[in-house]
Amino acid sequence: MFKIISLELAKKLKDAGLTWEPQYGDFYYMRFGDGTLNTGEVEVFKKGFDCTPFPEEDIFAPRLDQLLAEIEKYGINWELFKTWEGSYCCELYVGSKNYNELVYTEAYENMEKTAGQALLWILERGKV
């Protein structure tokens, strides 16, 4: 079972420039006409029910693998590990094969939030 990032973090990622081309299996937040909020998953079209998200309105909630892949698109190496305190730490490195410079380190309560915050740090600063 996948954990999804919070709506707050998903909004921040979207505002910072994370784009989304909906794919099967993606998770997202959607707002209904009455103002209620729900989560959804992009599924195969079901007869009588269109579950196609609207990227301009709905908010993408990337999975852990998607967050880490997005970090890699910026040419940044990452390390994600559990600390002795029980939180999860993400370290970001830039540089060559022989020399990597640590540019970011932060820890949060779960892997998804930790990777999401690291990606947000990248997006807010542009390419490191």
N, C-alpha and C positions, 0 to 999 in steps of 0.2 A: 504494500500500500504506500502511496506517495503522500508526503506532507507537502502542503502548499504554503507559500509565503503569505504573510499578512496582507490585507488590503492596503494598509498604510505603506508598506514597503513596495508593493506592486505599483501603487500610484506614483511613488517617488521615482521608481525605475522608468516608468512611462514618461513622466515629466522631464527626466534627465536625458531622454532620447532613445530608450530601448524600443525598437520597432518589433512588429509582430505580423507574421504571415501565418495565419492559423493552419495547423497541421493536426492530423488525427492524433488523439491522445494528449493534446495540450489542455491545460487547466486555465480557467479565467474566471473573473468576477463579472457578474452582469447585474444591472439594475432593472427592475421591472417598472412598469408604468405607475404602480402605486407607491414607488419609492423603496420597496423592499429590496434587499441585496441577497444574492445567492451565488453559489459557485457552480461552475459547469465544466464539462469536459467535452472537447470536440470529438464527436462520434460520427460514425457512418450515418448518412442520411436515413432516417426512419420514416416509413410511410405515415403520412399525416402529421409529422412533427419535424419541423426544421430547426435543427440545433446549431445552425451556422452562427458563429459569433460575429460581431461587428467590431473590427479592430479599432475603429475611431471612437466607439462608445464603450465597449467592454474593455476590461483591464486584464492583460495577460499576467498569469501567475506562473512563471517558469519553474520547472522541476529542477532539482539539484544538478542533474546532468546538463540541462540547458544553460543554467547559470555558469557552470564551469566551462562549457564550450564557448560561451559568449566572452568570458574572460580571456580565453586562449586566442580568440579572434584579434585581440589587441596585441598579440605577441608577448603576453605576460605569462610567466610560469607561476604556478600556484602550488601551495601545500596546504592541505586541510587535515587537521588531526584533533583528537580528543585530548584535552589537558588533564593533568592529574586532579584538577578540581571538578571535572565532569562537564565543563563547557567545551565548545568546539572553537578552534582557532584557525584562521586563514591567514597565510602569509603570501604576499605577492612579491615576485622578483622580476627584475629586468636585467638585461645584459647578454653576454655571449655564453657560449658553452663552457668556457673556462672560468668565467667570472660572472656571478649573479649578485646584484645589489638588492637588498631587502628594502622595499619602498612602502610596505603597508603590513601591519599586523593588528588583528582585532579578534576578540572572542565573544561569542554569544551562546545562547542556550541550545541551539540546534544547528545542524549543518546547513539547512536551507537558508536560514536567516543570516548565518555567517557568510556564506557565499554571496547572497543577495546584497549584503552591505558592502562586500568587497567590490562587486560589480558596480554598485552605486558610486563608490569612491572613484572608480575609473571613469565612469560616465560624466560625473560632475567636474572632473579635471581634464577631460579630453584624453587623448592618447598620452600615456606617461612618458 
